[in-house]
């Protein structure tokens, strides 16, 4: 069965060899995530080259996502690598401290004292350590430990409720964008954007860097991790090509109990805005060390699918875990079962759709026609991929095929829910093109003679934009 929900897999030490990566892609990876928080730029460039080679050998279109590190709001290092804090202990975060001890630790983010005041709550190590600010004196933040535990080098810091002033794009991120454009990353994920301006700036930097590489322009993904991003979600969506529901840092800032509702809201808003949605963080966390997921993890992945997410994502499970291939296999199986159980409300889904463009009306017309006529496949002849993207925003059991000679479009479409890609040579002869589509889908085993398919295209053929035609074909007519 064709899987509608896509899988984004992070690669790292556990999955960067050719054999493992080949098995992961064959198991169902659609997008490879390169996490720029770890490793050097050349490491990511080498891995990107390997991904392209392996995907080509597997006969798959696999997108590459460059995930920027963002601001390092972290503590520094300890003399003995770690300390144990007890409830009630006094502890100082000191921007001028070089090596920490039981009483204090340094800060990678030197501006943190300016952002804080008395009674602020700080959450360290993903909220496992809780400190309450008593006072700020120069470079020192004096706190009392509310929830203690082991605290080791370079753990992250969040302020409960958000509000830290660190810019989304650091000097390192700007360099990493240049590196990502050198291997033509299909997606760039921006960490900790606070507003639309952060996304606009990141896109401009990527487009400028891409001019050196055939004018490459990646799609931009906003990682929703800050509390202050939630009220501005629509403007961030408008400035992006999609969002990542980054549940780790977001949960620390807004509280764990708030995240499930936000996840559903964000996915719904993304689909309504014709944007992509990726659900991430701890989806299969136990598979870092175990060969099978927990029942809770199975439900988590399935619920994200039922929410309508375009993709589910792994992090350490495939980057550093013991079972990277098994994780992908398990995630794929869960997605397929969830999709099989989904009751799609097609007609209701279309009732409130509003559009003013001809190409959008063709896209929605294809979906409506496919549903009511029992069509087996929708074939969107596309240069940019936008028609296939619009179709993928609505529930349908009919697979959508983005058919294009443009390799960049095929790679980007690897992330679109329920969209599968094929290459077809260009022609200005419509009869030749329609026969080519029919023969291609027959060869791929997608349809059989006598099946109905819907084909959309733009006239004149071979130009970007302007889908304006729709035809219903019975396979075998050409």
N, C-alpha and C positions, 0 to 999 in steps of 0.2 A: 504494500500500500504506500502511496505517496504521502509523506508526512508534511502537514501544513506548517506546523510550528518549527522554527529554525533553532539550531543549537550553536551557541557561541562558546568556544572552548579556549581558555587561556593556556598558552604553552610556556614551558619553563624547563628546568633541569630534568624533570621526569618525562618530558615528551618532545624533546628537541632533536632526537635522533631520527634518521630517515625511516627506520622500520616502525617505530611507535607512531610517528606522525602519519605514516601510510595507513596503519590499522585504524587510527582514530578517524581519518577522513573517510575511509571505507565504512566505518561504523556509523557515520552520519554527521560529522562536523560540517557546518555550512559556513561559519565565520571563525577565523583564528584571531584571538586577541593577544596582542603584544603589550605587556604591562611595563610601561616605561618607569615605573617606580623601582624596578629592579634591573640590574645589569647595565651594561654600557651601550651606547648608541650602535656600535658596530655589531654587538651581539644581536640586536633586533634586526639590523640590516641583513645579517647572515641568515637569521631565521626566516625572514620574509622571503629571501631568495629560495630557501629550501621549501617553504610552503608552496610557492608558485610551481616549483619543479615537481613536487609530489602530487599536487592537485592535477597538474597536467598529465602526469603518468597514470593517475586514477581516472582520468576522463571526467573530472568534476570541476565546476566553477566554485571556487572557495574565496570568499572575501577576506581581506585583512583589515583589522581594526587596530589603530595605534591609540593606546589609552594613556593619556598624559598624567604625570604624577600630581601636578597641582602643588599648592603651597604645603610645605612640610611643617605642620603645626605639631611638633613633637618635643619631647624632653631630650636631653643629651645623654651622655653615657655615664656609667658609674665606675668607680675605682675597681670594684669587684664584680662588675657586670650586672648586678642586681641587688636590691634590698627588699626587706619584708616590712611593710607598714602595718601598724596596729591601729584599731579604732581609737581615736582620741590623741594620737601622736601629732606633734607639730611638725610641719614639713614646708620647706621653702623651695619655690621655683625661682631660680636666679639666672637672669640673662647673662650675667658676667661670670658664672661659674664654669670652670673648665671640666673637671671630673667630679661627679656626684658622690655622695656618701649617705649615711643614714639620716642626716639632717637636711640635706639640700641636693638639688640636681640642676644642671644647666638647661638651656632652652635653645633649640635650633631656630625657633621663630622669636627673634629678639624683641619684636614689637609687642609681644603678648601683654606685658605689664600695662601698656597704654589702653588696652581694651577692657580691663577688668576693674571692678570695684568691690567693696566689702559685701559679703553674703552671696556673691556669685558662686555657682556650683560648677566645678570642673570635673569632667569625666575622662579618666585615663584608661588606656588599653581597652578600647571598645566598651567603656562603662563599667569594667570590673573593679576599678579603683575610683572612689568618689572623694573629692576634696572640696571643702568650703573655704572660700577666701575670707580671711579676717581683715587684712589690710594690704595695701600696696605701698611700698617704700622704694622709690627710685627703680632700680632694676630687679627688686625682690618682691615676690608675691608670697606673702605669709598665709599659710593655710592650716586647717585642722583636718585630720583624716576622719571621714565619716564612715567609709567602708574601706577596710584595708585589704592587704594581700601582697603577693609578690609583684614587684615592679622592676622590670628589666630595661635595658638600653633602648633608646629611640622609640618608645611607645607614643602613640598618638594622643593628642589632647583635644577635647571638645568642650565648649561651654554649653551648659544646658539651656535650651532655647535659642541657641545660635548667636550670631552677632559679632563674630570675630572679623576683623577688618582686612585680613590677608587677601591680596588680589588673586583672582582665579588663575591668571597666567604668570608664571615666574620666568626668569631668564632661562632656566633649564628647559621649561616647556617650549619656549620660542626656538631654542636650538633643536629640541626633539621634533618639533613640527617640520623643520627643514630635513631632518633625517627621515621622517615618515614620508615626505614628498619624494625623496630620492628613490624609494622603492614603490612609489605610487600607492600608498595606503588608500583603500577604498573608503574607510571611515576614520575619523579622528574623534575620540571621546574626550571631552573637556571636563576635568575634575573641579568640583566645588564652584560652578558658576552661580553668581548671586542674582544676575539680571540678564536682560537681552544684550546689553552692551558687551558683556564678557564673551558671548557667543559670536557677536558681530566681529569683534576684534580677532577672535581665533580664526574665523572664516577668512578674514582679510589676510592674515598672516599666512594661512595655508595656501590661499589662491596666489599670493605673491610668490611664495616659495615654489609652488607648482608650475609657475611660468617657465622655470628652468627645465622642466621635465614634461615637454609636449603640452604645456598649458593644463596640466592635470588639476582637477578640482574635486577634492574628496567631499563626502557627505559628513555633516557635523552632528555629533550626538552629545547632548547635554546630560551630564550625570547629576541627578537630583540628590544632593547630599546635605544641603544646608537648610536649616529651618526657614531662613529668610527667602529661599527660592520658592517656597510653596505658594505664598500670596501672589507671586509674579509668574506662576507657572505658564499661563497662556502667552505672555509676552516672550518667555524663554522658548516655548514651543514655536512661536511664529518666527523666531530668529534661528531655529535649528531645523535639522532634517529628522530628528527623532530624540527620544529621551531614554535614559537608563534609570530604572528604579533601583538606585544603589542603596540597598536596605541597611548596610552596615553603619556608616557614619550618620545617615538620616535617622536611624532608630536611636542612636546615642543622643542626638540633639532633640528629637521630638518625643521620644519614648517608644518602647517596643509595641505597646498596645495600639498606638496610633497608626503604625505602618501598614497593616493589612487594608484598612479603609483607604489610606492614601494610595496604595498600590492600585486598587480598583479604580479610583478616581483618575489617577494619572494615565492608566492604560486607556480608559474611556475617552479622556480628553485628547490623547494622542491620535486615536482612531478618528475622532470627530474632526480633528484638524488636518487629516491626511498626512500624519507623521508616524514614524516608527516608534515602537516601544520594546525595550529589552528589560527583562526581570532578572535581577542579579543578587548575589551574596548568599552564601551558605545553603544553596539549593540542594546540594548533595554532600554536605560537609563531612558526614561520617565516612564517606567513601575515600577520604584521604588515607584512612587506615583499614577500612573494611571493604570486602568485596561486594557487599550488597547494601542498598540504602535502607534507612529506617522507614517505617510506615508513615511517619510524619513528613519525611522528605518527599516520599511518593505523593502524598496529598498536596504538599506545597507546590511541586512542579505541576501537578494536574490542575490545581486551582488557578495557577498563572495562565495555563493554556485556556481554561474555561473563561478567564477574564478577557481573553482576546489578545494576549501579548504576541508580538511578532516572534520573539525569541526568548529562550531561557539560557542562562549563562553559567558556566563553571569558572571557578577561580583556582584556589590551591588544589582542588580535587584533581585537576588534570595538569596543573603546572608543577606540583611537587608531590602529589599523592602516589600511593602504591599501585593504584588501579585506574590509570587514565582511560584506557580503552573500555574497560568494563563500565566506567562512569558514563561514557558517551552512549554505550549500548543500552544501559538501563534508562537513561534520560530519554532516548529515542523511543523505547518501548512505552514509557509512561505517556509521552506526548501522543502517540498513536492511539492508545487506549482512551485517553481523555477526549481526543477528537472524535472517536467513534461514539462516545457516550453523549456528545453535545447535541442538543436539540436546537437547530438553527431557526430563528424566527425571521425568515427572509422577507416576507411581505411587510412586517412591522418595521424591519430594518430600513426599508426603502421609503416608508410613508413620509418621513420628515426630512428627506434629503433635498437640499436646495443647491442648485448650480446655475451658473450663468455662462459657462463655456461650452462650446460644441464638443471638445474632446472629452470633457467630464461627462456630458450627457451620453456620449457613445459608450463610455466605460460602464456607466450605470445601466444603460440599455442592454448591454451584453450580459450583465449579471442577471437582470430581470428575465430576459429571454431564455438564458441558459437554465434557470430554475424552472420556469413554467413549461419548457419544451422537453425537459429531460435530456439536455445536452450532455455529452460525455467530456468535453474539454472546451476551454476558451483559449484561443490563440491570439495574442496581441502582438502584431507586427510593430516594433517600436525601435526608435533610435535612442531616446533618452531614458525610457523605462517608466515615465510618469503615468502612462495609461495603466500599466500593470500594477503600479503602486496604488492608484485610486481604486482599482478593482479589489485589491487585497484588503482594503479598509472595511469591507463588509463580509458578513458571514455567507459562505456558500460551500456546498459540498463538491462543487465542480472545480477541478484543478485548473489553474491559470498558467499558461505557458507564455513567457516573454521570449519572443523569437526575434533575434537581432544579430547583425554581423559585428556589433560593437562590443569588444571584450570588456571594456570598463563598465558598460551597462549591465552585462551579464554578471559580472562579479558583484556589483552593488546590489543587484536584485536577489543575490543569494540570501539576503537578510529579510526579504519581504515575505510575510506570512502567505502561505498557499501559492506562492509563485515559484515556478521551475523554469529554467532557462535552456534554450537551444540556440545553436548558431545556424543561420541560413544566409547564403550569399545574396547580395542585393541584386535587384532587377527592376527595370522600369516597366516590364510587361506583367500586368496584373494576372493574366491567365497562368503564366509561368510561376508566379509567386504562390498563387493559391494551390496549384498542383504540388509545388514544393512543400508547402505547409502540410498538406494531406499526406504526402509520401513520408515526410519526416515523422509525423505522429504515428503512422502505421509502423515504420521501422522501429520506433522506440517502444512499441507495444502498448501505447497509451490508448489507442482506439482500434476498432475493427471496421471492416467494410459494412456499410449500412448505418453506422453511428452518425449522430448529428454533432457538428462542431460549430462554434461561433468564431468568426475571424474578424478582427478589427484592424484598420490600417489608416494611414493618412495619404491623401492625394494632393499633389503628385508624390509618387513613391520615392523613398530614399532621402527625404528631407526630415530634419529634426522638428518635432512639434507638429501639431495640427491634425491629430487623429480625427477623421470626419466621416468614416465609412464603416459599415457593419454588414456582414453577410453570413447567412446560415447555410452551411454545406452539409450534404449527405456524403459521407466518406465513400469514395468509389466513383463519384461523378466526374472526376478529372483523371 
